[in-house]
Amino acid sequence: MFTLGKKRKLIWFLVILFSTLSHGILDAMTSGGKGVGFFIPFDNNRFFFPFRDIKVSPIGVERFFSERGIQVLLSEFKYIFIPCFIVLGVRGLVFKLKDRYYNEM
């Protein structure tokens, strides 16, 4: 259920925090750009991770809806969406097994 309010502030904070952190990490795994400035404004160096298989999305609507755009979507599906669904599936399985275990007691 999608709820806002005082009860869910910690959850919303954690979602935004992890979204912000993961954005830079995923950008450092892409195949283009100038790198990620993890330590700006303290250090102006930009960084990439050794693993750089996530394709960079082309800029512009016409370029996005092209063969290159399809390659980008497949790359993101492979390296972002599938791992997220696996994590969510394992989480759901753990909660289901935990509920079954506690209901049998």
N, C-alpha and C positions, 0 to 999 in steps of 0.2 A: 504494500500500500504506500502510496506517495503522500507523505505528510510533512508539513512544515510546523515549526513552533519550537517552544523551549525544550521539549523532550528530545528533539533530534539534532540539537546544535552540534554535539560532538561528532555525530555521524556525518553531518554535512561538512564539518571542518575537515575530517579525515578524508572524505571523498575528494574535496577540493585540493587538499595537500598532496595526496597521492597522484591525482591527475596532473598537478603542476610538476611534481618530481618526475613522473614517468614521461612527460612530454619532452623534457630535455634529454633524458636517457634514450628515448626512441629516436629523437632527432640526431643524436650522435651515432646511431646505427644506420643512417641513410646514406645513399650513394652520391649525394651532391651537396652543394652549398659550401660555405666557408668554415663550417665547424660550429660547435656550440661553445659559447662563452660561459662556462660553468661558474667561474670565479669573478666575473665582471661585477663591480667596478674595481676590485682589488688587483686583478691581473687581466690584461687584455688578450692573453693567448686563447686560441680557440682549439677545441679538441674533437676528435672522432674516436670511436671505439674500433678495435681491429675488425670486428664483425660489422660489415657495412652492406648487407644484402637487401635491406629495405629500399625499394625504389622511390625516388623523389617524384612527387606529383608535378606534372606539367602545369604551368600557370596559364590560365585562360580557359574559357568554356570549350572552345573549339578544339584546343589541344587535349583537354581532359577527356572529351568524348572521341577518342581516337584509339588506335592500337596501343600506343604508349600508355594511355590512361587505363586500358584494360590490364596491361602488364603491372601497373602500379596497384590496381585493386587486387589482383591475384597475389602480389607480393604482400600487401597488407593483410589479406585474408590468411595467408600462410603463416606469417610471423607475428600477427597481432590478434586477429579474431579467433583462430583455432586454439592458441594457448589460453586465451581468456575463457573460452567455452569449456576447455578441459578443467581449468581451475574452478569455474562455477559448478561443473558437473561433480567434481570430487567433493566440493563443499556441500552440495545438496545431498550427495550420498552419505557423507559423514553425519549430517544432521538427521537424515532419515534413519540411519543405523542407530544413532544415539537415542532418538525418540523410541525406536522399537525396543532397544535394550532397557530403557527406563520404564516403558509401559509394561514390560513383562515382569518387572520386579514387584 
